[in-house]
Amino acid sequence: MSSLMIVDENKIRKKAREEIDLGIKRALEGVNKSGQLALLSLRSVTALTSGKARWRELKEQGMLTHMFRTITGKNRAIRQAMEEDIFHFQYIAQQTLQELADRQCLTLDVIAAVHNKFNLLFLENDKKFEQVYTHLHAFFDYTEKNITNLNSRLIKAEKNIDLLNWHATLSVKKYSGINYIDLKDIEKIVCLTKDFFEITKGDWDTQNLLLLEDSMQRLQLEGSMNLMQFITELFSDRKLVNHLIEPIGGLSAQEDVYFDFNIFNMISELSRTVEPLGFSTDSLDKYQEICRFDKPISIRNLIYELLTELRIVQELILSSSGDNKVVYEVFLKQIENLDFRIDIVREIKQSTRLPLEVCRSIVKNIPSKVCTLESYEEAQELKSRLEQLRCRVEIY
């Protein structure tokens, strides 16, 4: 199976499909951050496994375009399409995944994280979800085989010397004075994840991951464990928790919708709530409602998911840092024709998702700030649309 065909294309006009496909291709041309691509992949899967009620909830919260900000930032047509109905929303997600696969942006660790998500969801008795799962499972299996086959034929000119040295010296590596080979499985998982992420600095390729898989075999790290076992054993040793998150300098809860459930959000929350005297599984009650802790996950896939999430969290932290984040404030300075006030309110509401009363207040109390945006192109587009309504707008 080389292409995704989950969404019934007959429910979307041909011209709209063409505009969406072209918009996605253009948007992804400028994206080269691995964490950003992983985030987009996981959000696409979340969209494809969402029901109509979930889509409506995200729409009301103004979160649809936030989920696909990488795609929607420069394309108003796509923003409007995903809010039209769930079919357009899921078609955008489907075509985004397809384009990522065609560009060879779906890596082994991301595919493993996707499989883990499927295994954790409660929806296996939902026939519609089973159909989506079957399509996605076949698509990702096909993509994974292609990645492995392609890399088996490549001879990489440049090698990560630090990674090769680490791999060669695994037999003498120690954690808390104990050789890696003699550690418990949970300690081996954390040490391999932490070492690999630190050495690669969050930037790896398939050859690196295959070397990591060989490292797992050398440490006799195989089989599977369920998530309850992993979390319980992890939180029985706070030193081990700190060792895992050391490469990214700690954690803060990420209020994001890229994943219905993710391990590092849970680690972050439990790190703040677990009593110093011990860990109680009662702390996991809120997560029991959305995922299955008793389903086994292969240790290989668990390590890959931890790596994928570490990379995503690292980029989220960097992008939200005050020293790295650039924002653009859009100010409404003047309205040259007051007859356009209703249209201006409508445009601001549609572009910003602000409450109607707030939009009216902005127009009534000029000069006033309309909104703050992270994308200059998006700010410029809003400025252009308001100027067409005879407004004077400035971006700071």
Disulfide bonds with the S-S distance in Angstrom:
none
